[in-house]
Amino acid sequence: MPVPRSLLLVVALALLTACQTPPRQPSTTTTGYATIPAPELRDLLAGMARSHDQKMKLVFYISLPWKGVDPPFSSFFNKMGTQQRDLLAELNAWSQAHNTDLTYQSTTDIMGTAQKNMEDRQQAVILGDNRTDLTRDTLLQMYMDYEFQISILQALLPKVLDKDLKTYLEHSLKIHQDGSKELTTFLKRYKAS
């Protein structure tokens, strides 16, 4: 039985219309969490979780009896360890409640390689330092890290829609801003001593 011409015309028109429909753009929202793509938000949050964890590891390292930092500065690092642990717990609670995996995934592009190179160089400095140099170098590295975290948080906060995530980000921003001010004071004191 031959297919009616009108049916072929309808099918051809449907195919033509489907081909002319513009491709669907990727969503710029992460199911209501933020106005940025979901992968970008996940990567930013994973980086924050990793940063909290790395700071806690640094605090552990400098608390070793044969390492340590000069006494006027040790209270900052003790407080930093507690604050970063609490921030990581807040972020992990949010990620579990929202089924978001915060496993850090390093990239292999130029920026990812540069980031790894910088971290390796910073780690080599810290591991090779004597007590006096360790104090100076950790203060400098934490100042740079805190300023970088502040910059990320300030860029991300206006794009976040989720109330609980915004609360964590605001808390983290306050801790990093206060810490940056304290580190600035310490660096001035360290220079004078």
Secondary structure, DSSP 4 states (H G I P E B T S, - for coil): -PPPHHHHHHHHHHHHHHHHSPPPPPPSSSTTSBSS-HHHHHHHHHHHHHHHHHHHHHHHHHTSTTS---HHHHHHHHHHHHHHHHHHHHHHHHHHHTT---------SHHHHHHHHHHHHHHHHHHH--HHHHHHHHHHHHHHHHHHHHHHHHHHGGGB--HHHHHHHHHHHHHHHHHHHHHHHHHHHHHH-
